[in-house]
Amino acid sequence: MAIQSTAGILFQTAYESRYTWDENFPGYSADVQLLQEGEVYTGKIQIDRNLNVEITGVTDKQIEAGIDIQLQEIVTRCQSSDFHSFYGQHEFSLGEIAETVFVKGENTDSHYQIRNQKIYQEIRVMGRMSLEINSEQFLDTDSGYIPSAYDVVFRNSQTGNVNSILQFTDTYQKFGNYYILTKQVVAEYENGKTETPQSITEFVYSHIKLLE
């Protein structure tokens, strides 16, 4: 199904301009270090060519679960996906603000701010919760763009009140033909106030090796 509308083409162009790993991505292994509230946790991770995540050597199960969530988000972001498989049956429309695209599907209701063929903002409403992702900085690679500084705002969709904010700062490095996350800093704020973070978590990946 071809996307013919101006809104659909605008969104498709930005979506397909993102950086993703290609079909030859071999996977990689790395050492992981998580720093949180003065504590340091270490272990090893692997993402294979089928994008399965494996974590070993982390003694705290809650910390291991946190690392797994972060790696699954990386896989989702970097996984190559066919636009028409995901959005071929969705409806697209332009908003009143320039380059705002509304995307409506059977179970989704979201809209996006797009500038210079990049997605700068995504807002998704899921029942009583609204999720807002605002990208401030990007890494421009030879194969697409990667958000490198962004915040995630959790709101009550009915009242608009902010429950919490997560601010992310990501660092990538190229290994062979692929860009891989080497560090992520996550600052968490509550009640919509961003003066002093409630907590800061750092994920550091080292000794990164592509799998053979």
C-alpha positions as CSV (number, residue, x, y, z in Angstrom):
1,M,0.0,0.0,0.0
2,A,1.6,3.3,-1.1
3,I,1.4,6.3,1.2
4,Q,0.1,9.1,-1.0
5,S,-0.9,11.9,1.3
6,T,1.4,14.8,2.1
7,A,1.3,14.0,5.8
8,G,2.1,10.3,5.1
9,I,5.0,11.1,2.9
10,L,6.4,13.7,5.4
11,F,6.3,11.1,8.2
12,Q,7.6,8.2,6.1
13,T,10.6,10.3,5.0
14,A,11.5,11.1,8.6
15,Y,10.9,7.5,9.7
16,E,13.1,6.0,7.0
17,S,15.9,8.6,7.6
18,R,16.5,7.2,11.1
19,Y,19.7,5.2,11.6
20,T,19.1,1.4,11.9
21,W,21.3,-1.7,11.7
22,D,21.1,-3.4,8.3
23,E,20.4,-7.1,7.6
24,N,24.2,-7.9,7.9
25,F,24.4,-6.7,11.5
26,P,26.4,-9.5,13.2
27,G,25.6,-8.5,16.8
28,Y,28.1,-7.5,19.5
29,S,29.3,-8.3,23.0
30,A,30.5,-5.8,25.6
31,D,31.3,-5.3,29.3
32,V,28.6,-3.2,31.1
33,Q,29.0,-1.0,34.1
34,L,26.0,0.6,35.8
35,L,26.4,3.5,38.2
36,Q,23.5,4.4,40.4
37,E,23.3,6.2,43.8
38,G,27.0,5.6,44.5
39,E,26.8,1.9,43.7
40,V,28.6,0.3,40.8
41,Y,27.4,-2.9,39.1
42,T,29.2,-4.8,36.4
43,G,28.5,-7.6,34.0
44,K,28.6,-8.7,30.4
45,I,26.1,-8.3,27.6
46,Q,25.5,-9.7,24.2
47,I,23.1,-8.8,21.4
48,D,23.3,-11.5,18.7
49,R,22.5,-11.1,15.0
50,N,18.9,-12.0,15.6
51,L,18.8,-9.1,18.2
52,N,18.4,-11.4,21.2
53,V,19.7,-9.9,24.4
54,E,21.8,-11.9,26.9
55,I,23.1,-10.5,30.2
56,T,25.5,-12.4,32.5
57,G,27.5,-11.7,35.6
58,V,25.2,-9.1,37.2
59,T,24.5,-10.2,40.7
60,D,21.5,-7.9,41.4
61,K,18.4,-9.2,39.6
62,Q,16.7,-5.8,39.7
63,I,19.8,-4.1,38.1
64,E,20.0,-6.9,35.5
65,A,16.3,-6.2,34.7
66,G,17.1,-2.5,34.3
67,I,19.9,-3.2,31.9
68,D,17.7,-5.6,29.9
69,I,15.0,-2.9,29.5
70,Q,17.6,-0.4,28.3
71,L,19.1,-2.9,25.8
72,Q,15.6,-3.9,24.5
73,E,15.0,-0.2,23.9
74,I,18.3,0.0,21.9
75,V,17.2,-3.0,19.8
76,T,13.8,-1.4,19.1
77,R,15.5,1.9,18.1
78,C,18.2,0.3,15.9
79,Q,16.2,-2.6,14.4
80,S,15.5,-2.2,10.7
81,S,11.8,-2.2,10.0
82,D,9.7,-1.9,6.9
83,F,7.6,1.3,7.1
84,H,4.6,-0.2,5.2
85,S,4.5,-3.3,7.5
86,F,4.0,-1.0,10.5
87,Y,2.1,1.9,9.1
88,G,0.5,0.8,5.8
89,Q,-3.0,0.6,7.4
90,H,-2.7,3.9,9.4
91,E,-4.3,7.2,8.6
92,F,-2.1,10.3,8.3
93,S,-3.2,14.0,8.6
94,L,-1.5,17.3,9.0
95,G,-2.0,19.4,12.1
96,E,-2.5,23.2,12.3
97,I,1.1,23.7,13.3
98,A,3.6,23.3,10.4
99,E,5.1,19.8,10.0
100,T,2.8,18.2,12.7
101,V,1.6,14.8,11.6
102,F,-1.2,12.9,13.2
103,V,-1.0,9.1,12.9
104,K,-4.1,7.1,13.7
105,G,-4.2,3.3,13.8
106,E,-6.5,0.6,15.3
107,N,-4.9,0.8,18.7
108,T,-2.7,3.9,18.5
109,D,-3.3,7.6,18.6
110,S,-0.1,9.7,18.2
111,H,1.3,12.8,16.6
112,Y,4.8,13.9,15.6
113,Q,6.7,17.2,15.1
114,I,9.0,16.8,12.1
115,R,11.7,19.2,11.0
116,N,14.5,18.8,8.4
117,Q,13.4,15.2,7.8
118,K,13.8,14.3,11.5
119,I,11.3,13.4,14.2
120,Y,11.7,16.0,17.0
121,Q,8.7,15.2,19.0
122,E,6.4,12.2,19.5
123,I,3.3,12.2,21.7
124,R,1.4,9.0,22.3
125,V,-1.8,8.6,24.3
126,M,-2.3,5.3,26.0
127,G,-5.4,5.3,28.1
128,R,-4.8,7.5,31.2
129,M,-1.2,8.0,30.3
130,S,0.4,10.3,27.7
131,L,4.0,9.7,26.7
132,E,5.9,12.7,25.1
133,I,9.4,12.3,23.7
134,N,11.3,15.5,22.8
135,S,14.6,15.2,20.9
136,E,17.0,18.1,21.3
137,Q,20.2,16.8,19.7
138,F,21.0,14.2,17.0
139,L,24.1,12.3,15.8
140,D,24.1,12.5,12.0
141,T,25.7,9.4,10.5
142,D,26.3,8.5,6.9
143,S,23.3,6.1,7.3
144,G,20.8,8.2,9.1
145,Y,20.2,10.2,12.3
146,I,20.2,9.0,15.9
147,P,18.7,11.0,18.8
148,S,21.5,11.7,21.2
149,A,19.8,14.1,23.8
150,Y,16.1,13.7,24.5
151,D,13.6,13.7,27.3
152,V,10.6,11.5,28.0
153,V,7.7,13.1,29.8
154,F,5.0,11.0,31.4
155,R,1.7,12.8,31.9
156,N,-1.8,12.1,33.0
157,S,-3.6,12.2,29.7
158,Q,-6.8,13.6,31.3
159,T,-5.4,16.3,33.4
160,G,-2.1,17.1,31.6
161,N,-0.2,16.9,34.9
162,V,3.4,15.7,34.6
163,N,4.1,12.6,36.7
164,S,7.8,12.3,35.9
165,I,10.5,13.2,33.4
166,L,13.5,11.2,32.2
167,Q,16.3,13.1,30.4
168,F,18.7,11.0,28.3
169,T,22.2,11.7,27.0
170,D,23.5,9.0,24.7
171,T,27.0,8.5,23.2
172,Y,27.6,6.4,20.2
173,Q,30.8,5.1,18.6
174,K,31.3,3.4,15.2
175,F,32.6,-0.2,15.3
176,G,33.2,-1.6,11.8
177,N,30.2,-0.5,9.8
178,Y,27.9,0.0,12.8
179,Y,27.1,2.6,15.4
180,I,26.8,1.2,18.9
181,L,25.8,2.9,22.2
182,T,28.8,3.3,24.5
183,K,27.3,5.4,27.2
184,Q,23.9,6.6,28.4
185,V,23.2,9.0,31.2
186,V,19.6,9.0,32.6
187,A,18.4,11.8,34.9
188,E,15.0,11.3,36.5
189,Y,12.8,14.1,37.8
190,E,9.4,14.1,39.5
191,N,6.4,16.4,39.4
192,G,7.6,18.2,36.3
193,K,10.4,19.9,38.1
194,T,13.8,19.7,36.3
195,E,16.0,21.7,38.7
196,T,17.5,18.8,40.7
197,P,17.2,15.2,39.5
198,Q,15.8,12.6,41.9
199,S,18.4,10.1,40.6
200,I,21.1,9.8,37.9
201,T,21.9,6.4,36.3
202,E,24.8,5.8,34.0
203,F,25.2,2.8,31.6
204,V,28.8,2.5,30.3
205,Y,29.7,-0.2,27.7
206,S,33.3,-1.0,27.0
207,H,35.4,-3.7,25.2
208,I,32.8,-3.7,22.5
209,K,33.4,-6.4,19.9
210,L,31.3,-7.3,16.8
211,L,30.4,-11.0,16.7
212,E,31.8,-13.1,13.9
